[in-house]
Each structure stands twice: as structure tokens, then as C-alpha cells.
Amino acid sequence: MKRFLTCFLTVAVMATSIVFIPNNQVAFASSKKVIVIDPGHGAGGNKGYELQSPDSSITKIKDGGGTEGIATGVPEYAVTLKVSEKLKTLLEQNNYTVIMTKTQASEAPGNIERAEVGNNNNADLVIRIHCDGLDNQSITGASMLVPAPIGYAKDISSISGQYGQTILDDLVATAGMNNRGVVERNDMTGFNWSKVPVVLVEMGFMSNPDEDRLLNDDSYENKLAQGLNNGIVHCLHKWESGWNQNSEGWWYCTDASNGYYYTSNNGWKNIDGQWYIFNEAGYALKSTWYADSTNGHKYYLDSNCMRVKGAKDKPLWLTIDGSYYGFNEEGQLYVSSTTPDGYKVDENGVRSN
């Protein structure tokens, strides 16, 4: 990062405890993109009718009610809402803005109404969550439906298809399920009225007894949500090796293919001759104190996210919140001592003379 770049992250003083993050690096997924999650169907369905497409006179029922588990008897809308809630939690943990088209099983909005939630919020992606059902009880697996270039979807059909393939690949890899591929559809109201990228995932067949039981298993639902989350991250984020910036601040990409980045668990990082520390979300700290629990010293990160430091026997003095503080050649705050240039500092590092 260049000396005069401006950082936009405002961070409070970090706690001294450091949360363990597996593999020392974490795939980055943040920039306040908007995701709309549309849990399929609702109790009782919706017997009203609506236009299939803004450029068609064909009408379709708003909500036929969905399928139900052949072994469990659980309705589709119950499963889709649970997985949607789990996905929402994961996406919010990754700093996405998440909007649900419905939050109660009793709700059964029409497909145009659902599409308008994405349109009105200029969503980066709408993901519609469904389960499948057929008379043939032997069929299993997940499929991804994407819009054909008709209606409002003319402009977003291509990108929706790309997103659908990526999300499906991550879903089947995470859940260990059969991949039934991506299918383009021109007859789905929720697609044809969408002005933003949209996909519909069929997470498995409730008409298959084994898959029905899995779809109602909490741990399996967690896998489904995680796979969908992974796919969304891979769709919406492109990285460059080195420094990257978004609305939250600066982060350092160590693997452009996967978006890996440094966190506080990695400790101090020397990048191009300067020292930086990152918070647990992976953003470089700036204009704030950092207490290092490994050595007990305090440091200060300047407005360029760099660790301030003096020279040997020549402290760097800074005015911070109206008090003078001195830092040695390693950037460590002088405390309860007399500095090499003759100033006394108290236990908090404040210069007293």
C-alpha cells in the first residue's frame, strides 16, 4: 500500500484476545452487496393469478403450494424457509446486506411481488430457494434454474446463467449430492419480471424418501446453506493479488483465485517494508491503537494503516486525543519509563514533562 493512500475503515481498539481462524487465511466475502433470498412457497399457497411475463398475456397461479416430503410429510415451504434463514445468517456474517421476500411460513406472496423485492432494492443477486418433487421416487439431486432472455430478464439472463452454474457447483460439492445441471426456463414468472440477476435452486427431491429425510436434517440443511453461501461469494467477488479496497476499508489478498487474506490471527504483517495489523474481518486497522497480546506492547496504526515507529534512541512523538505518546524503533509505546530523549511517561504511555 502506498504511503499516501487513504483508508476508509474506522475501527475501535481491538481486544487483546484473538479468535482462531482455520488455515491462517480466510476466503474474503465482503463489500455490502445486496442479496435477496426468496424462500419458495407458503402455507396454503396463493390461488390468485398473475401475468407470466410483462410482454405476454399468459397468466399463471401465484403459488401452487409446493411439494411435501414423501417420508416426513413436511411441506416444501418449511424446508425452504429454514435453509433460507441459515443462508441469511451466513451471508450477514460475511457482511452482505440480506433481504428476505418473506419471513413467515404463512406468507405466500406472488412471484411478481417477490421479483419486485429484488428490483426495488437493486439486488446484486436474488436466490430463490426450492425443493423438487416427481412421481419417480428414485430421482435425486440438485438442479439450478436460470432465466431465459425474455421479459425483463433479457438483460440479466447471461449473468444469471453464470451465477447459477457457480452456485450449483459449490452446493453439490459441499453437500455431496447429485448434480442435475443448470436449466434455462422461459416460463417462470419470478424470472421474467426480474431486472436483477436471479437464480432458483432446487435443493433435492422430497419425492425420494432418503433425500426427503436429508432435507429435513439440521446438519444437512447447514451444508446446503454453506454450499449456497460459498457459491454466492465466488459469484460476486473478484480479487487482485495485493491490496484491495471496498466500502469497508483495505484488505490484502494473498491468493487471487480464492480471495484469501490476512486476519488478526496472522499477527503483524510486513508488506513492502511497512508493518500492518488486520482485524478479525480482514481489514487493515487505521488511526487506532492495537494491544498485542503476544508481547504486551501497544502500537498505533496511522491514517495510512501503517504502524508508527521512531528510530533507535530517537522516539517518534505523536499527539493522540490531546496527549503526547512516544514510540520506539519497533513501534512499541513507551510506558512507565524515561525515554532516550529524557521524557517521562506514565503507565498509560502519556508524556508528563
C-alpha positions in Angstrom: 0.0 0.0 0.0 1.4 3.4 -0.9 2.2 5.9 1.8 -0.4 8.4 0.8 -3.4 6.2 0.1 -6.4 7.0 2.1 -8.1 4.3 4.2 -11.8 4.4 4.9 -12.1 1.8 7.7 -12.9 3.1 11.1 -12.0 0.5 13.7 -12.3 0.6 17.5 -9.4 -0.5 19.7 -9.1 -4.2 19.2 -9.4 -6.6 22.1 -6.3 -8.5 23.1 -7.9 -11.9 22.5 -7.5 -13.3 19.0 -10.2 -15.6 17.5 -8.8 -18.7 15.8 -9.4 -18.8 12.1 -8.7 -22.1 10.3 -5.8 -22.4 7.9 -4.5 -19.0 8.9 -6.3 -17.4 6.0 -9.9 -16.9 5.2 -11.8 -16.5 1.9 -12.9 -12.9 1.7 -16.6 -12.1 1.3 -17.4 -8.5 2.0 -18.4 -5.2 0.4 -22.1 -4.7 1.4 -23.5 -6.2 -1.7 -27.3 -6.8 -1.5 -28.6 -10.4 -1.7 -32.4 -11.1 -1.8 -33.3 -14.6 -0.5 -36.7 -15.9 -1.7 -37.9 -18.9 0.3 -40.2 -20.8 -2.0 -43.9 -21.2 -1.4 -46.1 -20.6 1.6 -48.7 -22.4 3.7 -51.9 -22.7 1.7 -50.4 -21.3 -1.4 -51.8 -18.3 -3.3 -54.7 -19.0 -5.7 -54.5 -15.6 -7.4 -53.3 -15.3 -11.0 -50.6 -13.0 -12.5 -49.0 -12.4 -15.9 -46.2 -14.8 -16.6 -44.2 -12.1 -18.3 -44.5 -8.3 -18.8 -44.6 -9.0 -22.6 -47.1 -11.9 -22.5 -50.8 -12.3 -22.0 -50.3 -15.7 -20.4 -51.4 -15.9 -16.7 -50.2 -18.4 -14.0 -51.2 -19.1 -10.5 -49.2 -17.1 -7.9 -48.3 -20.1 -5.6 -49.5 -23.6 -6.1 -48.3 -24.5 -2.6 -45.2 -26.6 -3.5 -44.5 -30.2 -2.7 -44.1 -32.2 0.5 -41.9 -34.9 1.9 -42.9 -38.4 0.9 -41.3 -39.8 4.1 -41.6 -37.0 6.5 -44.8 -35.3 5.3 -43.0 -31.9 5.9 -44.1 -29.2 3.4 -41.6 -27.7 1.0 -42.2 -24.2 2.4 -41.0 -25.3 5.8 -37.7 -26.6 4.4 -37.1 -23.7 2.1 -37.6 -21.2 5.0 -35.2 -23.0 7.3 -32.4 -23.2 4.7 -33.1 -19.5 3.8 -32.7 -18.4 7.4 -29.5 -20.4 7.7 -28.2 -18.8 4.5 -29.1 -15.4 5.6 -27.1 -15.8 8.8 -24.0 -16.9 6.9 -24.2 -14.1 4.4 -24.7 -11.5 7.1 -21.6 -12.9 8.9 -19.8 -12.2 5.7 -21.1 -8.6 5.7 -23.7 -8.8 3.0 -26.9 -6.9 3.2 -29.6 -9.6 3.1 -33.3 -9.0 2.4 -35.9 -11.8 2.6 -39.0 -11.8 0.4 -40.9 -13.5 3.3 -40.1 -14.4 6.9 -43.1 -16.5 7.9 -44.3 -19.8 6.7 -47.8 -18.4 6.4 -46.8 -15.8 3.8 -47.3 -16.7 0.2 -46.6 -13.6 -2.0 -47.0 -13.9 -5.7 -44.0 -14.2 -8.0 -44.2 -10.7 -9.4 -44.3 -9.4 -5.8 -41.2 -11.5 -5.0 -39.4 -10.2 -8.1 -40.1 -6.6 -7.2 -38.2 -7.1 -3.9 -35.1 -7.6 -5.8 -35.8 -4.9 -8.4 -36.7 -2.3 -5.8 -33.5 -3.0 -3.8 -31.3 -3.2 -6.9 -30.1 -6.6 -5.6 -26.8 -7.9 -6.8 -28.4 -11.3 -6.7 -31.8 -12.9 -6.0 -31.6 -16.5 -5.0 -34.9 -18.4 -4.9 -34.9 -21.5 -2.6 -36.9 -24.5 -3.6 -37.2 -28.3 -3.3 -38.2 -30.7 -6.1 -40.7 -33.5 -6.4 -41.6 -36.1 -9.1 -43.7 -39.2 -9.4 -40.5 -41.2 -9.9 -39.2 -41.7 -6.3 -35.8 -42.8 -7.4 -34.6 -39.5 -8.7 -32.3 -37.4 -6.5 -30.0 -34.4 -6.7 -29.9 -30.6 -7.1 -30.5 -28.5 -10.1 -30.3 -24.8 -10.9 -32.9 -23.0 -12.9 -31.9 -19.7 -14.6 -33.9 -17.2 -16.7 -34.1 -17.3 -20.5 -33.7 -13.9 -22.2 -37.3 -12.8 -22.3 -39.4 -10.2 -20.4 -37.3 -8.0 -18.1 -34.8 -10.9 -17.8 -33.3 -10.1 -21.3 -30.6 -8.1 -19.8 -29.7 -10.4 -16.9 -30.1 -13.8 -18.4 -26.5 -14.3 -19.3 -25.0 -13.3 -15.9 -27.7 -15.2 -14.1 -26.7 -18.4 -16.0 -23.0 -17.9 -15.0 -24.0 -17.3 -11.4 -26.3 -20.4 -11.4 -23.5 -22.7 -12.6 -21.1 -21.4 -10.0 -23.6 -21.7 -7.1 -24.7 -25.2 -8.1 -21.1 -26.4 -8.4 -20.4 -25.2 -4.9 -23.7 -26.6 -3.5 -23.2 -30.1 -4.8 -19.5 -30.1 -3.7 -20.4 -29.0 -0.2 -23.4 -31.2 0.4 -22.1 -34.2 -1.6 -25.2 -34.6 -3.7 -26.1 -35.5 -7.3 -25.6 -32.6 -9.8 -28.6 -32.4 -12.2 -27.2 -29.3 -14.0 -28.4 -25.9 -15.0 -31.7 -25.5 -16.8 -32.8 -22.3 -18.6 -36.5 -21.5 -18.2 -38.7 -19.1 -20.1 -42.0 -19.8 -18.3 -41.2 -18.7 -14.7 -42.9 -15.5 -13.6 -40.3 -14.8 -11.0 -37.6 -14.8 -13.6 -39.4 -12.9 -16.3 -40.2 -10.0 -14.1 -36.7 -9.7 -12.6 -34.5 -6.8 -13.6 -31.6 -8.1 -11.5 -29.6 -11.3 -11.6 -31.7 -14.2 -10.3 -31.4 -18.0 -9.9 -33.6 -20.7 -8.5 -32.1 -23.7 -6.8 -33.9 -27.0 -6.4 -32.1 -28.4 -3.4 -33.2 -32.0 -3.8 -36.2 -34.3 -4.2 -38.8 -34.5 -1.4 -40.3 -37.3 -3.5 -37.3 -39.5 -2.8 -37.5 -40.9 0.8 -33.8 -40.7 1.6 -33.4 -37.2 0.2 -36.5 -36.1 1.9 -35.1 -37.2 5.2 -31.8 -35.4 4.5 -33.7 -32.2 3.5 -35.2 -32.2 7.0 -32.0 -32.9 8.8 -30.5 -29.9 10.5 -26.9 -30.8 9.8 -27.6 -31.4 6.1 -29.5 -28.1 5.9 -26.4 -26.4 7.3 -24.4 -28.0 4.4 -26.9 -26.7 1.9 -26.7 -23.2 3.3 -22.9 -23.3 3.4 -22.7 -24.5 -0.2 -25.1 -21.8 -1.4 -23.1 -19.2 0.6 -19.8 -20.4 -0.9 -21.3 -20.1 -4.4 -22.6 -16.6 -3.9 -19.2 -15.5 -2.6 -17.5 -16.9 -5.6 -20.0 -15.3 -8.0 -19.9 -11.8 -6.6 -16.3 -11.2 -5.6 -13.3 -10.8 -7.9 -9.9 -10.1 -6.3 -6.5 -8.9 -7.3 -3.3 -10.0 -5.5 -2.1 -7.4 -3.1 -4.1 -4.5 -1.7 -7.8 -4.3 -2.4 -10.3 -1.7 -1.2 -14.0 -1.7 -0.8 -16.5 0.4 1.2 -15.3 -1.2 4.5 -11.6 -0.5 4.0 -8.4 -2.0 2.8 -7.5 -5.7 2.8 -4.6 -7.7 1.5 -5.2 -10.6 -0.9 -2.7 -13.4 -0.8 -4.4 -15.7 -3.3 -6.4 -14.1 -6.2 -8.0 -17.4 -7.1 -9.7 -17.8 -3.8 -9.6 -14.3 -2.3 -7.6 -15.4 0.8 -6.5 -12.5 3.0 -4.8 -11.8 6.3 -6.7 -11.5 9.6 -5.7 -10.7 13.2 -4.9 -14.4 13.6 -1.9 -14.0 11.3 -0.3 -11.3 13.6 1.7 -8.5 12.2 2.5 -8.5 8.5 5.4 -6.7 6.9 4.3 -5.6 3.5 6.7 -3.6 1.3 8.7 -2.6 4.3 5.8 -1.5 6.4 4.0 -3.2 9.3 0.3 -3.7 9.3 -2.3 -5.5 11.5 -5.7 -6.6 10.4 -8.9 -7.1 12.3 -10.8 -10.4 12.5 -12.8 -9.5 9.4 -9.5 -8.9 7.5 -9.4 -5.1 7.2 -6.3 -3.2 8.0 -6.5 -1.1 11.1 -6.1 2.6 10.8 -6.0 5.6 13.2 -6.3 3.4 16.2 -4.5 1.6 19.0 -3.6 -2.1 18.9 -2.7 -4.1 22.0 -0.6 -7.1 21.1 -1.4 -9.9 23.5 1.7 -11.9 22.4 4.2 -9.4 23.9 2.1 -7.0 26.0 3.1 -3.9 23.9 0.8 -1.3 22.5 1.1 0.1 19.0 -0.6 2.8 16.9 -1.8 2.5 13.3 -1.8 5.8 11.4 -4.2 7.1 8.8 -2.4 5.0 6.2 -2.9 1.8 8.2 0.9 1.7 8.9 2.5 1.0 12.3 4.1 4.2 13.5 7.7 3.9 14.8 10.6 6.0 15.8 14.3 5.5 15.3 17.0 4.0 17.6 17.2 6.2 20.7 15.0 8.7 19.0 11.3 8.2 19.8 8.6 9.3 17.5 6.2 11.6 19.4 2.6 11.8 18.4 -0.3 13.8 19.7 -3.3 11.5 20.1 -6.5 12.7 21.6 -4.7 15.6 23.2 -1.8 13.7 24.8 1.8 13.0 23.8 2.9 9.4 23.2 6.3 8.1 22.3 7.1 5.1 20.2 10.4 3.3 19.8 12.1 1.9 16.6 9.8 -1.2 16.7 6.7 0.9 17.1 6.2 0.0 20.7 4.7 2.5 23.1 7.0 3.7 25.9 5.3 3.2 29.2 6.3 3.7 32.9 9.8 4.9 31.9 12.1 7.7 30.8 12.5 7.8 27.1 16.0 8.0 25.5 15.4 11.7 24.9 14.7 12.4 28.5 10.9 12.5 28.8 8.9 10.7 31.5 5.9 8.7 30.5 3.3 7.2 32.9 1.8 3.7 32.9 -0.5 4.7 30.1 2.3 6.0 27.9 1.3 9.7 28.4 4.3 12.1 28.5 4.3 14.0 31.7 7.0 16.6 31.2 
